[in-house]
Each structure stands twice: as structure tokens, then as C-alpha cells.
Amino acid sequence: MRVFTNLLFKVTLSSMVLTAPAMTSLSYNDYPNGKLTDKATARSFYTSAVIRNYIDHPVLEARAINASANVSALAPASTSIPVTTLAPVTVVAAMKLRAPEPMPAPRATERVSAKAAELRMVINQASYIYASMDLNAQGLDPKAFEYAWRGYHNLVKKGLIRKRSVLSICDFSQSSREKRMYVIDVQHRKLLYRTYVAHGQNSGDEYATSFSNDPDSYKSSLGFYVTMRTYVGHNGLSLKLNGVDPGYNDMALKRQIVLHGSTYVSDRYMKDFGELGTSLGCPALPTAVSGEIIHVVKGGSCLFIYHPTPQYLDNSTVING
């Protein structure tokens, strides 16, 4: 029975890896020698440690322990009540109280192992794409891309991303003087745009260091957004953003956080004032390219606003879902 269970688990895991949503734009032929990783060319990526942290994650460990405890509770040392110790009228009741056959506790561990295998696959994808596109030379933090890819994968898996071909990343670990907005064609592994993007006025000056989901904070909100429809407002063509990271940006629609262009996001403004202007919380773009970018990303693509804030990275349900 155990051999059959192990075989079934391996078949299920193989099926999951082969059909994972993030692979919709990739195939095994996209990898060296047809493999997700090639030992000869493998390089350490940021979360080689994350896999270990995931397996040892206290929440998952508690779930596995609880699952085992539940099984043990159903199967005490004596799996039945001795009939000889009961009066005749209680024999039937005793038979009903007889504990059921215990279910194998390793199932909880197998679920954790399957999730860890999926995470390895996603991290391998991120590592390969990051290297093949030479995004390091473009200034994009490898951690920003890996977290973006993990969240993108999970959102696709949940069916929340309609336009899978585009992934946009605002890397707020960088100075606002840097072109820290990246629009990536993930299907063809091509960087479509790299440009300036402003953060909220209360998030910081040159660097964004403070973030909030509160409506009147005038701060940027970290996390994953799904692009919606366009409209023309006082900032011209703008794009509604739906924050899908609970507790971090799910007030975006109420706050009217949108993608739009602005004159305070430009080389000219930086030359005159030393740094970019700041918004009321919106990721504002240069007017010269904002219209083009909005048309490319509108209609259900994924936008990720990144900063290496441990509290967010460790607790985001989109990243760690």
C-alpha cells in the first residue's frame, strides 16, 4: 500500500510540475539541455535559502503536526474498547465507539514536499529568465524579479491574470533617480520598457522607505496589482489598478491608485529639482511613454511594486500562497 501511495504521489507531483500555470509562456525546451536547471551552469539565486525556509516554515510545520495529531487522536493505543469490560447492553455502543482505521500521517508531509517542489520549479524559472534576459545589467534587483515571478505564478494559478504575456515591476529598492519601472514580455523574454516611476510623497524623498494601505496616507502600497480599464482624468490617460495583496494594497481602488503620466517624472524635472517629484501614492510615469505603457499593460496584466521590506515579503499571501 505504501509503495502504491508513494508512486501515486510521484505521479501527482510530476503532473503538477508539468502543468504549472507559470509555464504557460515557457516549455522545457526553453531550458539548457531541456532541463529546468543545468548543473554545469547553475548559479546560486537569492532564495536558494527560501526553499529551506519554506520547508521549515513554522506554519507549515504546525499544519503537518496538527494533521498527525488529528490522526493519532482517532487512533489511541487501544483501537477498540474491550467488550468484556462492558455490560451486555453497551456492547453495540462500544462497537460504534471503536476507533476507525488510522489514516497515514505522511500525507501532510507529502503536501508540504509537493509545495516545496513547486517553489523550486518557480525559483528555477525566475533564475533562468533573469539570467537569459540579462536583467542584472538593466539594474533590476534579482530579489525583485524572483518575488515578482512567484506572485505572478500564484495569481495565474488562481485565474486572476487574464493578460499573461506581460509582467510589470516597480523596483522601489532603487533610487527614484534610476529608471526602476520594468515592463517585461514574459512570452518572448523581452524587456519592453524601462523608465522612471514616482512613489508616494510620504513614502520618502529620493528613496521610498515607508509604505501604507491607508486611504489618506499619500504613501505607495507594496504588492501585486491587476490592471483594469483606462479612463481620462486630470492626469490624462490613466489606468485603474486593483490591489490583490490583502492588507497591503487592497484599498487601491478606494484610494484611486492608478497608473498615469506626470510632468514631475522626467529628466528635465530631475535636472531642475535634483530628483523626481512624488505622487499621492500612484506609480506615476513620464508623460512621454505613459500612454504607450498603459496600452500595453491594460486589461488584466500583473504589476508588482517591490521593496525589500521583510514584514511584507514574509507575510504576503500572494507571494507565499
N, C-alpha and C positions, 0 to 999 in steps of 0.2 A: 504493500500500500504506500509506504514511504517512497519507494522508487518511483511509483506512478505519480505521486504528488510532486516530487522534485522534477520529474520530466514535464509535467503539466505547467509548473512554474516557469521552467526554462522556455517552453514554447510560448507561453503568455508574454514573458519578458521580451523574447525575440520579436514577437508581433508588435509589441508596444514600441520598441526601438525603431522598427522598420516603418511604422506608420505615424510617428510623432509629428504633430502639426508643424513644428518649425522646419521640417524637412520639405514643406510644400514647394519651396523655391530651390531646393538642393537635391542632389542624389548622391549615392555612394560613389559615382563616377567623378564627382567633384573633388574627391579627396585623393591624396597620393596613394598609389597602388590600390585604389578602390577601398581604402580603409579610412575610418574616422580619424585615426592618428597613425602616424608612421614613426616607429621607434627611432629610426635613423635621423629624423628631422624634428622630433617632438621637442618642444621648448616649454619651460615652466610658465604657466599663466597664473594670473592673480589668485584665483581660487582653487589652486590645487589643494589648498588647506580647507576650502569651503566644503569639499566633499567629506573630509573627515569631520568637520564641524557639524555637517548635516546628519551624518550617521550617529554622532554623539549628542545631537541636539536634545536638550532636556525634555522638550515637549514630546518629541517622537519616542524618546526612551520611556517616558511616563506612559504613553499610549500602549507601547509594547508590554510594559509591566502590568498595566491595568488589564490588558487583554488576557495575559497569562493568569492574573489573579482571578478574573472572572471565570476562567476555565477551571481553576483549582477550586473555586467556591462551589462549582457544580459537581466536583468530584472529590469529596472528602476521603480520608484514608480508608474508611469502610464505605463502599459504594452502595450498600443496602442496609436496611435496618433488620437485625436478626429477628425472624418471625417467632422464634421460640421464646423470646422475652416478652411477647405481647399476648394479650387476651385474645381469644378466637375472633371476637367481633371486630378487632382492629387489624386483622391480617390483610384485608383488602386495602385499607387505608395505608398500611405500611408498604404494600406493593406499589401504591401510587406515589409514595414519597421516595421510592428508590431512585437514586441519582441517575441521570442519563449518562450515556457513554461520553467520556470527556473528548472534546474536540482538540485537535493538535494545536498547542500554543505557538509553534513556529510560524503560523500564518501571519501574525502581527509582524514578526521579524522579516518575513518574506516581502510584506508590503513596503517596509522601510528599505529593504535592499533594492526592490524594484524602483522606488522613488530615487534612491541614490544612483542607480544605473541610468535613469532618465536624466538626472542632473549632470552626470558625467558626459553624456551624449551632448547635451545643450552647451556645456562649457567647451567641449571639443569643437563644436561648430563655431562658437564665438571666437575661440583661439585661431582656428583656421581662417575664418573670414577676415578677422582683424589683420592677420599676417599677410594674407593674399592680397588685400586691398592696400597694404602698407599705410594703415590709418595712424600708426605711430608717427610717421613723417608728416601727417596732416595735423598733428597736435592733439588728437583725441586720446584721452586717458583710457588705457586698456580696461580699467575697472568700470569706467562709464559704459564702454561698449558691452562688456560682459553682462553687467546688470541689465542694460537695455535689452540685450538678446534674451536673457532669461525671462524678463517680464513680457516681452513680445511673444515668446513661445507660449507662455501660460495664457495670455489673452487670446491668442489664436486658438489654443486648445479649448477655451471656453466659448468660442464663437463670437467674441466681441470685436474682432478686427475684420472688416469687410475688404479693405484695400491692403492686402498682404505684401504688395510689392514695394512699399515704401516704409522706411523706419527713420524717424527724425529724432535727433538727440541734441539737447541743450546741455553742454558740459560746463556747469557752474563751478567746477573746481578751478577753472581758468579765470584770468583777469578779464574784465569787460573790454579791455583794450585789444583782446585777441578775438579772432573770428572763431567763436565757440559754438555756433549752430551748424549742425551737420544734417544734411538730408541725403539718405542713402537708398539707392535702388538695390534692394537685397536680392532680387531675382537675377540681376546681371552683375551684381557686386561692383557697383559703380557709385562714386561719390558725385551726386548731382549738384549740390550746393554746399559751400562752406562760407558762412557770413557772420556778421556781428548780430548779437541779440542782447537786449537790455533786460535787467532784472528789476524787481520792485524797489521803490525808493527807500523803504525801511528795511530792506534786506542787506544793505551795505552800500559802500561807495564804489571803489574800483572792484572789489571782490564781494560776492554775495556770501554772507555768513549766517544769516538768520532767516528762517522760513516760517510760514504760518498758513493755516487754512481758514483763519478768522476773516469774516467779511470786510471789516474796516481796518485791517492790519496794514494795507498797502505793501505787503510783502509777497514775494514769489512763493508758490507752493510746489514742493517737490513731488515727484511721482509720475505716473503714467496717465496720459490723456488719450482719448479717441476723438479724432477730428470730426466735425459735423458739417453744417451748411454755412455758406457765406452770406454776408449781408453788407450793405454800405452804410457806415455810420460816420461819426465826426472824425474818425481816423481813416476814412476812405474804405476801401475793400477790407473786410475783416472776416475772420473765421472763428466760429464758436468752437469751444473746447469742452469736452465732457470729462471731468476728472473721475477716474475709476479706481483710485487708490484710497480706500476708506480711511478716514481720519486724517489724511494728508492733503488731498486736493478735491475731495468730493463736494466741496462748496463752490467749485469753479463756475458753474452755470449761474448760481445765485450771485456770485461776486462779479459776474460778467468778465471773466478772464478769457481773453480772446487773442488770437494771433493777428497782428496788424502792423502796418508800417508807420514810421515816425521820423521826422527830420532830426531828432536828437540821437539817432542811431546812424552815424555816418563818419567817414574820415574827416570831413570838414568840421563837424561838431567837436570831434576829439582834438583837432588842431586848435580850435578856438578856445576850448574849455579844459583840455587836458585829459578828459575821459568821456565816455558815453554818458548820455542822460539816463535817467531812471524812469520807470513807469509806475502805475498804480498797482502793479502786480502782474501785468500782462508780459508775455515774452514778445517784446516789440522788435521789429526787423527794419533794416534800411528800406526806405520807400522805393529805391531803385530796383530792388529784387522781391519785395514783399508780395506783389501781385503774382509773379511767376511761381513763387514758392507756395502760396496759398492755393493756386490752381492745381499744383502737383500733389499736395498732401490732403486736400479736402476729401470728404466723403468716406470717412471710416478708416483712416490710417492711424498708426501709433506714433505718439510724440512722448518722449521721456525727458523730464527735467532732472538732471543728476547733480548731486553734491555728496561728498564722502561723509555724510552725517550718520554715524553708527546707529543712532536710535531709529532712523528711517530704514536704513538698509537691513537691519536685523528684524524689523517688525512689519515691513510692507507685505501685505497678503498677496500682492501681485508678484513680487519678486520671489517670495518663498512659498507660493501657493502650490 
